[in-house]
Amino acid sequence: MKIPQDYSSGSSDGDCDCLPRPEILADSPVLTTFVLRYQDAWFGMEKRVAFEAEDVAAALAMMEREPIGAWAELTRAGEVICRRGFEPGGAADYWVVD
């Protein structure tokens, strides 16, 4: 394995093949930071999870497997976007957009 060298003599490192540099994709999506705050279904305590997603739909899909208890809310930049609602009697949970 080659080790990168410091080219203090003015040479460029254009010929160095030891450390591949990833290409930056020009059309890569802009990610937004979301915070999920919820009651953990297993422990009953409040949890906060910060993560990045392309949009609200992607954020909801990402948190699908979190063990959400009686309540939850999703925020972006400190503003509540939606809250989790539920029907008594075992009906499916749903998200309500604020």
C-alpha positions as CSV (number, residue, x, y, z in Angstrom):
1,M,0.0,0.0,0.0
2,K,1.4,3.4,-1.0
3,I,1.4,6.2,1.6
4,P,0.5,9.7,0.4
5,Q,3.5,12.0,0.3
6,D,3.7,15.8,0.9
7,Y,4.8,17.5,-2.3
8,S,6.5,20.5,-0.8
9,S,8.6,21.0,-3.9
10,G,5.6,22.3,-5.8
11,S,4.7,19.0,-7.5
12,S,1.0,18.1,-7.7
13,D,-0.4,14.9,-6.3
14,G,-2.2,14.2,-9.6
15,D,-0.3,11.0,-10.2
16,C,-0.9,9.5,-6.7
17,D,-3.0,6.3,-7.1
18,C,-2.8,5.3,-3.5
19,L,-6.0,7.0,-2.2
20,P,-9.0,7.0,-4.5
21,R,-11.2,10.0,-4.1
22,P,-14.9,9.5,-4.4
23,E,-16.6,11.5,-7.1
24,I,-19.1,14.1,-5.9
25,L,-22.4,13.5,-7.6
26,A,-23.8,16.8,-8.9
27,D,-27.4,15.5,-8.7
28,S,-27.2,14.1,-5.2
29,P,-30.4,14.9,-3.2
30,V,-30.3,17.5,-0.5
31,L,-31.0,15.9,2.8
32,T,-33.0,17.6,5.6
33,T,-32.5,16.9,9.3
34,F,-35.6,15.6,11.1
35,V,-36.1,14.8,14.8
36,L,-38.4,12.1,15.9
37,R,-39.6,12.5,19.5
38,Y,-41.7,9.6,20.9
39,Q,-42.5,7.4,23.8
40,D,-40.6,4.1,23.5
41,A,-43.1,1.2,23.5
42,W,-40.7,-1.1,25.3
43,F,-39.4,1.1,28.1
44,G,-42.1,3.9,28.3
45,M,-39.5,6.7,28.3
46,E,-39.2,9.6,25.9
47,K,-36.7,9.2,23.1
48,R,-35.3,11.5,20.5
49,V,-33.8,10.4,17.3
50,A,-32.2,12.8,14.8
51,F,-31.7,11.7,11.2
52,E,-31.5,12.9,7.6
53,A,-34.0,12.2,4.8
54,E,-34.9,13.7,1.4
55,D,-38.4,14.6,2.4
56,V,-41.2,13.9,4.9
57,A,-42.3,10.8,3.1
58,A,-38.8,9.3,3.2
59,A,-38.6,10.3,6.9
60,L,-41.8,8.5,7.7
61,A,-40.6,5.4,5.9
62,M,-37.3,5.4,7.8
63,M,-38.9,5.5,11.2
64,E,-41.4,2.8,10.5
65,R,-39.6,0.3,12.6
66,E,-39.1,2.4,15.7
67,P,-40.9,1.0,18.7
68,I,-43.3,4.0,19.1
69,G,-45.6,3.9,22.1
70,A,-48.6,6.1,22.9
71,W,-47.4,9.3,21.2
72,A,-44.9,10.6,18.7
73,E,-44.1,13.8,16.8
74,L,-41.8,14.6,13.9
75,T,-40.1,18.0,13.7
76,R,-38.0,19.8,11.2
77,A,-36.0,22.9,12.2
78,G,-37.8,22.9,15.6
79,E,-41.3,23.0,13.9
80,V,-43.7,20.1,14.4
81,I,-44.6,18.6,11.0
82,C,-46.8,15.7,12.0
83,R,-48.0,13.7,15.0
84,R,-48.8,10.0,15.3
85,G,-52.4,9.2,16.1
86,F,-54.0,5.9,16.8
87,E,-57.4,4.3,17.2
88,P,-58.3,2.3,20.3
89,G,-59.1,-1.3,19.8
90,G,-56.0,-2.3,17.8
91,A,-56.6,-0.4,14.5
92,A,-53.6,0.7,12.5
93,D,-51.7,3.8,13.6
94,Y,-51.6,6.8,11.4
95,W,-49.8,10.2,11.0
96,V,-51.6,13.5,11.2
97,V,-50.0,16.4,9.4
98,D,-50.0,19.7,11.4
